[in-house]
Amino acid sequence: MKFLKMFLVMAVFVTVALTALPATAGDPGSIVYKKALKGKRIVMVPLAMGFDLAQGWAAIVKREVEHFGGVFETRDPNWSVEAGAQAITEAIASSPKPDLLIIMPPDLNSYSKLMKRAQKAGIYVLLIDNPANFKADAYVGADWAEGGRLEALEAMKACGENSSKEIGLVQGDETNATSLYQYDGIMEVLNKHPDYKVVAKPDSNWDATTSRNVTATMLQQHPNICAIIDFWDGDATGAAAAIRDAGKKGKVALIANSGGEQKSACDMIKSGDFHAVVMNNVAHESAVMVAIIKYLLQSGQPPGTSHPYIYSMLETVTKENLRCDTCWNLKVLKESVK
């Protein structure tokens, strides 16, 4: 009985003590995070939705935005500057307005006024992969001049000292920043090695058929070319076909810029169609994009306040350093984020 009385006294004491403790409110950061992000609307306007880069970004960002209770939408200009401008204009005028626009500009200037209008309307603007003459709330993507420098170094290495030292370029176009800056980086390196010469530099307009045609012409006019740099793996498949048609596979090193998708990059290296790619990995890039989106939406700062450049890591990939996890697979990615 004495033991029972002691137990009851202790039980009452513990109950009173626990009742006196302050109730925990949970993690305050979680409350702030959810309040800032829930219901936010994100709209992405790439150059087009029909290629691996845009589909990879969209799959990962969509999953993250919907996970925090937001709304994610895409618009497909299908390579039309006018359709892209219309999509941005409609987004700014819509109700409710987007909280953040992700834009892949077609060139340095076409969307600049519209993006400024978006910021004035209270919409953050994030540029993905293509810089522009505009102070975005963030740029996420490659340092294209650095990419060009890496491509030039790989072309020189592939040619070697005992080669013709003749290099061909298949550019994108004359207005897109990725093409202009890649060219600047390439020439910065080659100008320091004047024995290496660029003997042709046609544009492909980012089209595989055009790349094939201009590469075929290049090989006919300059049969001693030892390396070709194509500014995007999407159209470099055309250059690869032209090299095969000319019977020069393995003799002319084809180097391309790439977003690292399995079929577009690693499979082409394995087959020998590409000698090398300079890669910025879309999966890593998307994760950075998501982090910037979450930061901006919680920051409370007005659009146009800061203008950081978040450059993706670039890697030169050849058969020698190709790994099983070097590339990402678009089909697998889409399945994994459902």
C-alpha positions in Angstrom: 0.0 0.0 0.0 2.8 2.4 0.9 4.5 1.7 -2.5 1.2 2.3 -4.3 0.8 5.7 -2.5 4.3 6.7 -3.5 3.7 5.7 -7.1 0.5 7.7 -7.3 2.3 10.8 -5.8 5.0 10.5 -8.4 2.5 10.0 -11.2 0.7 13.2 -10.2 4.0 15.1 -9.9 5.1 14.0 -13.4 1.7 14.9 -14.9 1.8 18.4 -13.3 5.4 18.9 -14.5 4.6 17.9 -18.1 1.5 20.1 -18.1 3.6 23.0 -17.0 6.0 22.7 -20.0 5.4 25.1 -22.9 3.8 23.5 -26.0 6.1 23.2 -28.9 5.1 25.1 -32.1 7.1 22.9 -34.5 9.8 24.0 -36.9 9.2 27.7 -37.6 11.2 27.4 -40.8 8.7 24.9 -42.2 5.8 27.3 -41.5 7.6 30.2 -43.3 8.5 27.9 -46.2 5.0 26.6 -46.7 3.4 30.0 -46.4 5.8 31.6 -48.9 5.6 28.9 -51.5 2.1 27.4 -51.4 0.0 28.5 -54.4 2.8 30.2 -56.2 2.6 30.0 -60.0 5.7 29.3 -62.2 5.6 29.5 -66.0 8.4 28.3 -68.2 8.9 29.6 -71.8 11.8 27.8 -73.4 12.8 28.0 -77.1 10.6 25.0 -77.6 9.3 22.0 -75.6 10.2 19.4 -78.2 13.9 18.9 -77.2 15.6 17.1 -74.4 16.9 20.2 -72.5 13.4 21.8 -72.1 11.8 18.4 -71.2 14.4 17.6 -68.6 14.1 21.0 -66.9 10.3 20.9 -67.0 10.1 17.4 -65.5 12.3 18.2 -62.5 11.0 21.7 -61.8 7.3 20.5 -62.1 7.9 17.8 -59.5 9.5 20.3 -57.1 6.9 23.1 -57.6 3.9 20.8 -57.2 5.6 19.2 -54.1 5.6 22.6 -52.3 2.0 23.3 -53.4 2.7 25.5 -56.3 1.5 25.5 -59.9 3.9 24.9 -62.8 3.0 25.5 -66.5 4.9 25.5 -69.7 4.4 27.4 -73.0 5.7 26.0 -76.3 6.9 28.7 -78.8 8.2 25.9 -81.0 11.3 27.9 -82.1 9.2 31.0 -83.0 10.4 34.3 -81.4 7.0 35.8 -82.1 5.1 32.9 -80.3 7.5 33.2 -77.4 6.9 37.0 -77.1 3.2 36.4 -77.2 3.4 33.7 -74.5 5.3 36.1 -72.2 2.9 39.0 -72.9 -0.1 36.8 -72.1 1.5 35.6 -68.9 2.1 39.1 -67.7 -1.5 40.1 -68.5 -3.0 36.9 -67.0 -4.9 36.8 -63.7 -3.5 35.6 -61.4 -0.1 36.7 -62.7 2.8 34.2 -62.5 5.0 34.8 -59.5 8.1 33.7 -61.5 8.9 33.3 -65.2 11.6 30.9 -66.4 12.7 32.1 -69.9 15.1 30.8 -72.4 15.7 33.8 -74.7 16.3 33.1 -78.4 18.8 35.9 -78.6 20.3 38.8 -76.6 17.6 41.4 -77.2 14.2 40.1 -78.4 12.5 39.6 -75.0 14.4 42.3 -73.0 11.6 44.8 -72.9 9.0 42.2 -72.1 11.1 40.8 -69.3 11.5 44.3 -67.8 7.7 44.7 -68.0 7.3 41.4 -66.1 9.6 42.6 -63.3 7.6 45.9 -63.1 4.5 43.8 -62.8 6.0 42.1 -59.7 7.1 38.9 -61.5 10.6 37.4 -61.0 12.4 36.5 -64.2 14.9 33.6 -64.2 16.9 33.1 -67.4 17.8 29.5 -68.2 20.9 28.6 -70.3 20.7 31.6 -72.7 22.0 34.9 -71.4 20.4 38.2 -72.6 20.9 41.9 -72.5 18.7 42.1 -69.4 19.3 42.1 -65.7 17.4 39.0 -64.7 16.7 38.0 -61.1 19.1 35.1 -61.8 20.8 33.4 -64.7 21.2 29.6 -64.4 23.2 27.9 -67.1 26.5 27.4 -68.8 29.4 29.9 -69.1 29.4 29.7 -72.8 32.7 31.4 -73.3 34.3 28.9 -71.0 32.6 26.1 -73.0 34.1 27.5 -76.2 37.5 27.5 -74.6 37.2 23.9 -73.6 36.0 22.9 -77.0 38.9 24.6 -78.7 41.4 22.9 -76.4 39.8 19.5 -77.1 39.9 20.2 -80.9 43.6 21.1 -80.7 44.3 17.9 -78.7 42.4 15.7 -81.1 44.2 17.2 -84.1 47.7 17.0 -82.6 50.9 18.7 -83.6 51.4 16.6 -86.7 48.0 17.3 -88.2 46.9 19.9 -90.7 45.7 22.0 -87.8 42.6 23.0 -89.8 39.5 23.3 -87.7 35.9 23.9 -88.8 33.1 25.4 -86.8 29.3 24.8 -87.2 27.8 27.8 -85.3 24.2 28.2 -84.2 23.3 31.6 -85.4 24.6 35.2 -85.3 22.3 36.5 -82.6 22.0 33.7 -79.9 24.3 34.4 -76.9 25.2 30.7 -76.6 26.6 30.8 -80.2 28.3 34.2 -79.9 29.9 33.5 -76.6 31.1 30.0 -77.6 32.7 31.5 -80.7 34.4 34.1 -78.5 35.8 31.4 -76.2 37.0 29.3 -79.1 38.8 32.2 -80.8 40.3 33.3 -77.5 42.2 30.0 -77.3 43.0 29.6 -81.0 44.3 33.2 -81.3 47.0 32.1 -78.8 47.9 29.2 -81.1 48.0 30.8 -84.6 49.3 27.6 -86.2 45.7 26.3 -85.7 43.3 27.9 -88.3 39.5 28.1 -88.5 39.0 27.4 -92.2 35.2 27.5 -92.2 32.5 28.7 -89.8 29.0 28.3 -91.3 25.7 28.6 -89.3 23.3 25.7 -88.8 20.4 27.7 -87.3 20.3 24.9 -84.7 19.0 22.5 -87.4 20.4 19.0 -87.9 19.7 18.9 -91.7 21.4 22.3 -92.2 24.4 21.1 -90.1 24.7 18.1 -92.3 24.6 20.1 -95.5 27.1 22.8 -94.3 29.5 20.1 -92.9 29.4 18.2 -96.2 30.3 21.4 -98.1 33.0 22.2 -95.5 34.6 18.7 -96.0 34.6 19.1 -99.7 36.2 22.5 -99.7 38.7 21.7 -96.9 39.5 18.0 -97.2 42.3 18.3 -94.6 40.2 19.4 -91.7 41.2 17.5 -88.6 38.4 18.6 -86.2 35.0 20.2 -86.3 33.2 21.9 -83.4 29.4 21.9 -83.6 27.8 24.3 -81.1 25.0 22.0 -80.0 24.6 18.2 -79.9 21.0 18.5 -81.3 22.3 19.6 -84.7 25.7 17.9 -84.4 24.0 14.7 -85.4 23.8 16.2 -88.9 27.5 17.0 -88.9 28.2 13.4 -87.7 26.2 12.1 -90.6 28.1 14.2 -93.1 31.4 13.0 -91.7 30.3 9.4 -92.1 29.1 10.0 -95.6 32.5 11.4 -96.5 34.2 8.3 -95.1 36.0 10.4 -92.5 34.6 8.9 -89.3 37.5 8.5 -86.9 39.6 10.8 -89.0 37.8 14.1 -88.3 37.1 14.6 -84.6 33.6 16.0 -84.0 33.3 18.0 -80.8 29.9 19.3 -79.6 28.3 21.2 -76.8 25.8 19.1 -74.9 23.2 19.0 -72.1 24.3 15.5 -71.3 21.2 13.4 -72.4 22.1 9.8 -73.0 21.1 9.5 -76.6 22.3 12.9 -77.6 25.7 12.7 -75.9 27.0 9.5 -74.3 25.6 7.2 -77.0 27.1 9.3 -79.7 30.5 9.2 -77.9 30.2 5.4 -77.5 29.5 5.0 -81.3 32.4 7.2 -82.2 30.2 9.7 -84.0 31.3 12.3 -81.4 34.9 12.5 -80.4 33.9 14.6 -77.3 31.2 16.7 -75.8 31.5 19.7 -73.4 28.7 19.0 -71.1 26.5 21.0 -68.6 24.3 18.4 -66.9 20.6 19.2 -67.1 19.7 17.3 -63.9 22.3 19.4 -61.8 21.2 22.6 -63.6 17.5 21.9 -62.7 18.3 21.4 -59.0 20.1 24.8 -59.0 17.1 26.3 -60.7 14.7 24.9 -58.1 16.9 26.3 -55.3 16.9 29.8 -56.8 13.1 29.7 -57.3 12.6 28.7 -53.6 15.0 31.5 -52.5 13.3 34.2 -54.6 9.8 33.3 -53.6 10.8 33.5 -49.9 13.1 36.5 -50.1 10.5 39.2 -50.1 12.8 41.3 -52.3 11.2 43.2 -55.3 11.9 41.7 -58.7 15.0 43.2 -60.2 16.8 43.6 -56.9 19.7 41.2 -57.5 21.2 39.7 -60.6 23.3 36.6 -59.7 24.9 34.3 -62.3 24.8 30.6 -61.3 27.0 28.9 -63.8 26.8 25.1 -64.3 29.9 23.0 -64.0 31.2 22.1 -67.5 33.0 18.8 -68.2 34.8 17.6 -71.3 33.7 14.0 -71.9 35.4 11.5 -74.2 35.5 7.7 -74.3 38.4 7.9 -71.9 36.4 9.4 -69.0 32.9 8.2 -69.9 31.1 6.8 -66.8 27.9 4.9 -66.5 26.4 7.9 -64.7 27.9 10.6 -66.9 24.6 11.2 -68.8 21.0 11.3 -67.8 18.2 9.5 -69.7 15.2 11.6 -70.6 12.8 8.6 -70.6 14.0 7.4 -67.2 13.8 10.9 -65.8 10.2 11.4 -66.9 9.3 8.1 -65.3 11.1 8.9 -62.1 9.4 12.2 -61.5 5.8 11.1 -62.2 
